[in-house]
Amino acid sequence: MEVEQSLYAVDGVIIVLDGTAGVEAQTVTVWTQADKHKLPRLIFVNKMDRPDANFEKCIDDLKTKLDAKPICLQIPTKNIDGQLGLYDVITLEHLTWEQKDFGRIYNKVKVESSDALRKLQDKRSELIDELSGIDDELAEVVISTESFDNVSNELIVQALRRATCNQKVVPVLLGSAYKNIGIQCLMDAVNAYLPTPGERNQIYNCFGNDLAGKVFKIVHDKQRGPLTLVRLIRGELKRGMRVLSSGGQAEVITKIYEPLADEYREVNSIQAGDVAICSGLKSTVTGDLLTTSHTSLKNAQKRYMQSRDTAAPPKDIENDDDDELDVSHELFSIEPKIPDAVYFCSIEPPSISAQTAMEQALKQLQREDPSLRVSYDSVTGQTVLGGMGELHMDIVKSRMLTEYKIDVDLGPLQIAYKETIEAPSKTTLSVEKEIAGSKQNVNITLELVNNQSELFSLDKSPENLQNLNALRPRILQVLRKGATAALERGPRVGGHVVDTQIRLHSITVGRGTADSFVMAAAAQCVQKLLSTSGTRLLEPIMTIQIVAPNERISAIMADLSRRRALIKDVAPKGDRNKQIFVNAPLAELSGYSSALRTISSGTASMTMQPCGFSEMNAVDESIAVRRAQGLD
């Protein structure tokens, strides 16, 4: 069984290094993501049976490139035939694998008095010394016994588990996945050093024994159809069970599969702490929380609030309340919070006959990836994709070709600017027209004001109160729908108009006027207000975290200053690296990851995510408008 590049354990991450190459770019990416989510990690140095493998170099790379604190639990050794074996630093044992049965059986032998034993004892003493500086319980034992030799293996394992769960150290193991050498030890280390679901997910205790599962991935199988991968945190998932999915829709799980590498085995139930592959769920999307019913969700919310109220008051009440609200929203919201798209482009099928297949494929991709936005532009008659970056769009195109055999054409990437009004404005629009012999008449007065709280409101002033009270709810509903739809496309670059409230002052609808006519009149009135009052552009801003060696920081910061970046902070990260926190406009970050690799000679790593929108000055705004219009 070949180990994947990054195999996510139940509540931690196994990062696999190539023993011949050390820490590579993709390893840095996995490490950074695990660090961001505060996940404990194990390191497995693979391909150590190769002649050019270098274990010491891998350890040095972990210290210099990742600023990690590795704890080596094994030492490689080879016999006269070049067969790989391992020395266990904690138990002082020699481990060998039988190649005739593909490494399924391995032997443990205590190391006798020799140079190898003395070397192992020195390594064990160094391990205890390093751990005792981190773990107080182990330090007390060392001080009381006044010797490293009297520390039991159980105490070392317990101290190493505590340090790993607190992300203070990273245990390092080695072997050869192709020959199954060291795989058994790796699985034992997962159980010994990584936290259990109960330790890492105590916030879900409010569900008790009720079902609580997180959908973390959706895949489409050619034979089985859409399969939903659920991480079961609490309760038990059974075949035929009714669950509550996104949007409050109830669905029934027809079959449950247990994942075994690339094979699926059908089972009747899955317990908490395991991963289930469910078929039959049609409305779930990535990020959904699955429960049994609304009652179960409400009861869990009550228990969570009660446990929070009984806790000790925090020192920083304001910040703690914000954190609690974020946790509560993430925990109990059925629909996941999806960031706004920052890039968009048109997508066209290779022929008209492939249009339906393309639309079906995009629907499936949207279920797998909720951050992918698909919309239809009625002005241009095109299907428009919205995504989180250049790579995101490239992946969509590649998957359309490889998985769905549709060679789509993507238009040029455009930045998803937003617009907002420059100043409040008010106007009255009177529309009268005869359609199919029926006279249609609408007189409407609307106002646009800067407001972030509400999208649509009524003016309750005395002169307008009587008119609005006589308004029928159905007319108000279609009026609101038409007016808010007009904010989806601004007059400058077609961006979504935000931070703007539509205020209705009065409306008069003639007898026999159709609802569609009222909706169109409301949209026309809002578009007139946007054109007359004018709008300003808001550009997407990205938060970037860069980790680079100290000697590369000045060149990176000089490049950032040319990109209109705002450097928030520069903090040390270990002895050799520094971390830069930056806010920069997305328009200046095209191809930045490649530029960063060039500047740092491949030694820097970065993470980037949206952090909101910001106003632009007149010069940058004019450049953005010309780019959006295809003039630059």
Solvent accessible surface area in square Angstrom, and as a share of the most:
residue,aa,sasa,rsa
1,M,138,0.61
2,E,102,0.46
3,V,16,0.09
4,E,118,0.53
5,Q,61,0.27
6,S,33,0.21
7,L,74,0.37
8,Y,122,0.46
9,A,24,0.18
10,V,70,0.40
11,D,6,0.03
12,G,3,0.03
13,V,0,0.00
14,I,3,0.01
15,I,0,0.00
16,V,9,0.05
17,L,1,0.01
18,D,34,0.18
19,G,1,0.01
20,T,40,0.23
21,A,38,0.29
22,G,1,0.01
23,V,6,0.04
24,E,74,0.33
25,A,76,0.59
26,Q,95,0.42
27,T,2,0.01
28,V,24,0.14
29,T,79,0.46
30,V,20,0.12
31,W,21,0.07
32,T,31,0.18
33,Q,65,0.29
34,A,0,0.00
35,D,60,0.31
36,K,105,0.45
37,H,108,0.48
38,K,139,0.59
39,L,31,0.16
40,P,0,0.00
41,R,13,0.05
42,L,0,0.00
43,I,0,0.00
44,F,0,0.00
45,V,0,0.00
46,N,10,0.05
47,K,75,0.32
48,M,9,0.04
49,D,32,0.16
50,R,104,0.38
51,P,130,0.82
52,D,85,0.44
53,A,23,0.18
54,N,71,0.37
55,F,17,0.07
56,E,112,0.50
57,K,88,0.37
58,C,0,0.00
59,I,13,0.06
60,D,78,0.40
61,D,13,0.07
62,L,1,0.00
63,K,91,0.39
64,T,50,0.29
65,K,91,0.39
66,L,9,0.04
67,D,54,0.28
68,A,16,0.12
69,K,85,0.36
70,P,11,0.07
71,I,3,0.02
72,C,42,0.25
73,L,8,0.04
74,Q,5,0.02
75,I,22,0.11
76,P,39,0.25
77,T,33,0.19
78,K,93,0.39
79,N,76,0.39
80,I,177,0.90
81,D,123,0.64
82,G,40,0.38
83,Q,61,0.27
84,L,5,0.02
85,G,4,0.03
86,L,0,0.00
87,Y,42,0.16
88,D,29,0.15
89,V,2,0.01
90,I,11,0.05
91,T,38,0.22
92,L,34,0.17
93,E,29,0.13
94,H,54,0.24
95,L,3,0.01
96,T,50,0.29
97,W,4,0.01
98,E,60,0.27
99,Q,68,0.30
100,K,178,0.76
101,D,32,0.17
102,F,140,0.58
103,G,0,0.00
104,R,169,0.62
105,I,104,0.53
106,Y,56,0.21
107,N,62,0.32
108,K,116,0.49
109,V,92,0.53
110,K,123,0.52
111,V,24,0.14
112,E,141,0.63
113,S,103,0.66
114,S,47,0.30
115,D,104,0.54
116,A,31,0.24
117,L,28,0.14
118,R,136,0.50
119,K,114,0.48
120,L,2,0.01
121,Q,78,0.35
122,D,89,0.46
123,K,74,0.31
124,R,24,0.09
125,S,33,0.21
126,E,105,0.47
127,L,9,0.05
128,I,0,0.00
129,D,82,0.42
130,E,65,0.29
131,L,0,0.00
132,S,19,0.12
133,G,70,0.68
134,I,35,0.18
135,D,13,0.07
136,D,109,0.57
137,E,104,0.47
138,L,2,0.01
139,A,22,0.17
140,E,118,0.53
141,V,38,0.22
142,V,23,0.13
143,I,130,0.66
144,S,87,0.56
145,T,51,0.29
146,E,154,0.69
147,S,36,0.23
148,F,60,0.25
149,D,114,0.59
150,N,96,0.49
151,V,2,0.01
152,S,47,0.31
153,N,50,0.26
154,E,113,0.51
155,L,58,0.29
156,I,0,0.00
157,V,48,0.27
158,Q,89,0.40
159,A,0,0.00
160,L,0,0.00
161,R,52,0.19
162,R,77,0.28
163,A,3,0.02
164,T,0,0.00
165,C,30,0.18
166,N,89,0.46
167,Q,64,0.28
168,K,105,0.45
169,V,2,0.01
170,V,10,0.06
171,P,0,0.00
172,V,0,0.00
173,L,6,0.03
174,L,0,0.00
175,G,0,0.00
176,S,2,0.02
177,A,0,0.00
178,Y,181,0.69
179,K,77,0.33
180,N,33,0.17
181,I,1,0.01
182,G,1,0.01
183,I,14,0.07
184,Q,44,0.20
185,C,16,0.10
186,L,0,0.00
187,M,76,0.34
188,D,82,0.43
189,A,4,0.03
190,V,28,0.16
191,N,120,0.62
192,A,33,0.25
193,Y,14,0.05
194,L,7,0.03
195,P,8,0.05
196,T,68,0.40
197,P,32,0.20
198,G,38,0.36
199,E,84,0.38
200,R,82,0.30
201,N,17,0.09
202,Q,115,0.51
203,I,66,0.33
204,Y,21,0.08
205,N,86,0.44
206,C,13,0.08
207,F,0,0.00
208,G,36,0.34
209,N,148,0.76
210,D,53,0.27
211,L,5,0.03
212,A,0,0.00
213,G,0,0.00
214,K,43,0.18
215,V,2,0.01
216,F,93,0.39
217,K,103,0.44
218,I,1,0.01
219,V,40,0.23
220,H,51,0.23
221,D,38,0.20
222,K,182,0.77
223,Q,159,0.70
224,R,97,0.35
225,G,24,0.24
226,P,48,0.30
227,L,0,0.00
228,T,0,0.00
229,L,26,0.13
230,V,1,0.00
231,R,72,0.26
232,L,1,0.01
233,I,6,0.03
234,R,31,0.11
235,G,17,0.16
236,E,54,0.24
237,L,1,0.00
238,K,100,0.42
239,R,116,0.42
240,G,47,0.45
241,M,43,0.19
242,R,133,0.49
243,V,0,0.00
244,L,4,0.02
245,S,0,0.00
246,S,17,0.11
247,G,50,0.48
248,G,25,0.24
249,Q,96,0.43
250,A,48,0.37
251,E,20,0.09
252,V,76,0.44
253,I,0,0.00
254,T,79,0.46
255,K,90,0.38
256,I,0,0.00
257,Y,17,0.06
258,E,36,0.16
259,P,45,0.28
260,L,79,0.39
261,A,82,0.63
262,D,129,0.67
263,E,118,0.53
264,Y,67,0.26
265,R,130,0.47
266,E,77,0.34
267,V,31,0.18
268,N,99,0.51
269,S,40,0.26
270,I,9,0.04
271,Q,109,0.48
272,A,49,0.38
273,G,18,0.17
274,D,60,0.31
275,V,42,0.24
276,A,0,0.00
277,I,2,0.01
278,C,0,0.00
279,S,11,0.07
280,G,29,0.27
281,L,1,0.00
282,K,160,0.68
283,S,36,0.23
284,T,0,0.00
285,V,34,0.19
286,T,32,0.18
287,G,26,0.25
288,D,0,0.00
289,L,0,0.00
290,L,2,0.01
291,T,0,0.00
292,T,41,0.24
293,S,36,0.24
294,H,95,0.42
295,T,87,0.51
296,S,8,0.05
297,L,18,0.09
298,K,127,0.54
299,N,55,0.28
300,A,0,0.00
301,Q,72,0.32
302,K,126,0.53
303,R,98,0.36
304,Y,18,0.07
305,M,66,0.29
306,Q,114,0.51
307,S,66,0.43
308,R,76,0.28
309,D,101,0.52
310,T,117,0.68
311,A,61,0.47
312,A,89,0.69
313,P,116,0.73
314,P,52,0.33
315,K,212,0.90
316,D,67,0.35
317,I,106,0.54
318,E,130,0.58
319,N,82,0.42
320,D,45,0.23
321,D,66,0.34
322,D,73,0.38
323,D,83,0.43
324,E,38,0.17
325,L,115,0.57
326,D,93,0.48
327,V,50,0.29
328,S,18,0.11
329,H,95,0.42
330,E,116,0.52
331,L,4,0.02
332,F,14,0.06
333,S,28,0.18
334,I,25,0.13
335,E,106,0.48
336,P,36,0.23
337,K,173,0.73
338,I,59,0.30
339,P,63,0.40
340,D,67,0.35
341,A,17,0.14
342,V,2,0.01
343,Y,14,0.05
344,F,70,0.29
345,C,3,0.02
346,S,23,0.15
347,I,1,0.00
348,E,67,0.30
349,P,21,0.13
350,P,78,0.49
351,S,55,0.36
352,I,162,0.82
353,S,104,0.67
354,A,18,0.14
355,Q,56,0.25
356,T,94,0.55
357,A,50,0.39
358,M,0,0.00
359,E,77,0.34
360,Q,92,0.41
361,A,2,0.02
362,L,3,0.01
363,K,124,0.53
364,Q,56,0.25
365,L,4,0.02
366,Q,59,0.26
367,R,38,0.14
368,E,23,0.10
369,D,44,0.23
370,P,23,0.15
371,S,21,0.13
372,L,1,0.01
373,R,86,0.32
374,V,46,0.26
375,S,65,0.42
376,Y,151,0.57
377,D,27,0.14
378,S,96,0.62
379,V,104,0.60
380,T,79,0.46
381,G,43,0.41
382,Q,61,0.27
383,T,20,0.12
384,V,27,0.16
385,L,0,0.00
386,G,6,0.06
387,G,0,0.00
388,M,45,0.20
389,G,15,0.14
390,E,62,0.28
391,L,129,0.64
392,H,29,0.13
393,M,2,0.01
394,D,83,0.43
395,I,82,0.42
396,V,8,0.05
397,K,79,0.34
398,S,58,0.37
399,R,64,0.23
400,M,0,0.00
401,L,87,0.43
402,T,84,0.49
403,E,83,0.37
404,Y,48,0.18
405,K,154,0.65
406,I,12,0.06
407,D,79,0.41
408,V,1,0.00
409,D,84,0.43
410,L,42,0.21
411,G,22,0.21
412,P,108,0.68
413,L,66,0.33
414,Q,46,0.20
415,I,28,0.14
416,A,19,0.15
417,Y,16,0.06
418,K,30,0.13
419,E,0,0.00
420,T,5,0.03
421,I,0,0.00
422,E,92,0.41
423,A,49,0.38
424,P,82,0.52
425,S,24,0.15
426,K,117,0.50
427,T,26,0.15
428,T,70,0.41
429,L,21,0.11
430,S,76,0.49
431,V,30,0.17
432,E,106,0.48
433,K,123,0.52
434,E,121,0.54
435,I,83,0.42
436,A,108,0.84
437,G,66,0.63
438,S,45,0.29
439,K,121,0.51
440,Q,10,0.04
441,N,53,0.27
442,V,1,0.00
443,N,58,0.30
444,I,1,0.00
445,T,15,0.09
446,L,0,0.00
447,E,30,0.13
448,L,0,0.00
449,V,17,0.10
450,N,78,0.40
451,N,46,0.24
452,Q,152,0.68
453,S,95,0.62
454,E,99,0.45
455,L,82,0.41
456,F,12,0.05
457,S,20,0.13
458,L,53,0.26
459,D,24,0.13
460,K,121,0.51
461,S,27,0.18
462,P,120,0.76
463,E,136,0.61
464,N,20,0.10
465,L,69,0.35
466,Q,153,0.68
467,N,52,0.27
468,L,11,0.05
469,N,106,0.54
470,A,85,0.66
471,L,31,0.15
472,R,134,0.49
473,P,112,0.70
474,R,116,0.42
475,I,3,0.02
476,L,51,0.25
477,Q,126,0.56
478,V,20,0.12
479,L,0,0.00
480,R,109,0.40
481,K,130,0.55
482,G,2,0.02
483,A,0,0.00
484,T,25,0.14
485,A,58,0.45
486,A,7,0.05
487,L,1,0.00
488,E,107,0.48
489,R,110,0.40
490,G,6,0.06
491,P,65,0.41
492,R,80,0.29
493,V,33,0.19
494,G,23,0.23
495,G,9,0.09
496,H,67,0.30
497,V,1,0.01
498,V,30,0.17
499,D,56,0.29
500,T,4,0.02
501,Q,5,0.02
502,I,0,0.00
503,R,75,0.27
504,L,0,0.00
505,H,18,0.08
506,S,31,0.20
507,I,7,0.04
508,T,82,0.48
509,V,42,0.24
510,G,21,0.21
511,R,237,0.86
512,G,58,0.56
513,T,16,0.09
514,A,47,0.36
515,D,43,0.22
516,S,79,0.51
517,F,23,0.10
518,V,0,0.00
519,M,58,0.26
520,A,58,0.45
521,A,3,0.02
522,A,0,0.00
523,A,22,0.17
524,Q,93,0.41
525,C,0,0.00
526,V,0,0.00
527,Q,96,0.43
528,K,84,0.36
529,L,1,0.01
530,L,3,0.02
531,S,78,0.50
532,T,99,0.57
533,S,26,0.17
534,G,24,0.23
535,T,2,0.01
536,R,68,0.25
537,L,0,0.00
538,L,13,0.06
539,E,6,0.03
540,P,1,0.01
541,I,23,0.12
542,M,4,0.02
543,T,31,0.18
544,I,0,0.00
545,Q,66,0.29
546,I,0,0.00
547,V,24,0.14
548,A,1,0.01
549,P,20,0.13
550,N,64,0.33
551,E,132,0.59
552,R,79,0.29
553,I,14,0.07
554,S,84,0.54
555,A,49,0.38
556,I,0,0.00
557,M,60,0.27
558,A,47,0.36
559,D,12,0.06
560,L,0,0.00
561,S,75,0.48
562,R,172,0.63
563,R,43,0.16
564,R,90,0.33
565,A,21,0.16
566,L,109,0.54
567,I,55,0.28
568,K,119,0.50
569,D,74,0.38
570,V,52,0.30
571,A,29,0.23
572,P,107,0.68
573,K,52,0.22
574,G,41,0.40
575,D,130,0.67
576,R,133,0.48
577,N,8,0.04
578,K,74,0.31
579,Q,34,0.15
580,I,0,0.00
581,F,57,0.24
582,V,0,0.00
583,N,36,0.19
584,A,0,0.00
585,P,6,0.04
586,L,6,0.03
587,A,17,0.13
588,E,48,0.22
589,L,6,0.03
590,S,71,0.46
591,G,38,0.37
592,Y,3,0.01
593,S,52,0.33
594,S,57,0.37
595,A,27,0.21
596,L,3,0.02
597,R,122,0.45
598,T,110,0.64
599,I,44,0.22
600,S,0,0.00
601,S,74,0.48
602,G,50,0.48
603,T,59,0.34
604,A,12,0.10
605,S,22,0.14
606,M,45,0.20
607,T,26,0.15
608,M,78,0.35
609,Q,80,0.36
610,P,45,0.29
611,C,65,0.39
612,G,34,0.33
613,F,61,0.25
614,S,49,0.31
615,E,104,0.47
616,M,24,0.11
617,N,91,0.47
618,A,85,0.66
619,V,102,0.59
620,D,23,0.12
621,E,22,0.10
622,S,55,0.36
623,I,70,0.36
624,A,3,0.02
625,V,21,0.12
626,R,110,0.40
627,R,110,0.40
628,A,35,0.27
629,Q,108,0.48
630,G,59,0.56
631,L,106,0.53
632,D,108,0.56
